[in-house]
Amino acid sequence: MEEDVADRRVRTRNMILSSDNSVRLYTGLPCKKVLLSIFEVIKKRVSKIEYWRGPKSTKTNNLKNGTGGRTKIIDHFDEYLITLVYI
């Protein structure tokens, strides 16, 4: 039976967050507490991120109103985690 994408996402997140050693291995941050603390600081602003779609699609009004950007497939924490794993 094929594993659901959401199940894989949860399994991967749990694997990364399972211990301080795995957090250090996958993200480069020293421990889970630091990972979560940094996210607490940035989570207030991540909902206002507007993703680049090209010079003609970016509108100044969208930046002021906090609208725009792409439709989210994953939550902000998973996006944060993926970014850290990637870099």
Secondary structure in CASP SS format (residue, H / E / C, confidence):
PFRMAT SS
TARGET T0000
AUTHOR 0000-0000-0000
METHOD secondary structure of the structure
MODEL  1
M C 1.00
E C 1.00
E C 1.00
D C 1.00
V H 1.00
A H 1.00
D H 1.00
R H 1.00
R H 1.00
V H 1.00
R H 1.00
T H 1.00
R H 1.00
N H 1.00
M H 1.00
I H 1.00
L C 1.00
S C 1.00
S C 1.00
D H 1.00
N H 1.00
S H 1.00
V H 1.00
R H 1.00
L H 1.00
Y H 1.00
T H 1.00
G C 1.00
L C 1.00
P C 1.00
C C 1.00
K H 1.00
K H 1.00
V H 1.00
L H 1.00
L H 1.00
S H 1.00
I H 1.00
F H 1.00
E H 1.00
V H 1.00
I H 1.00
K H 1.00
K H 1.00
R H 1.00
V H 1.00
S C 1.00
K C 1.00
I C 1.00
E C 1.00
Y C 1.00
W C 1.00
R C 1.00
G C 1.00
P C 1.00
K C 1.00
S C 1.00
T C 1.00
K C 1.00
T H 1.00
N H 1.00
N H 1.00
L H 1.00
K H 1.00
N H 1.00
G C 1.00
T C 1.00
G C 1.00
G C 1.00
R C 1.00
T C 1.00
K C 1.00
I C 1.00
I C 1.00
D C 1.00
H H 1.00
F H 1.00
D H 1.00
E H 1.00
Y H 1.00
L H 1.00
I H 1.00
T H 1.00
L H 1.00
V H 1.00
Y H 1.00
I C 1.00
END
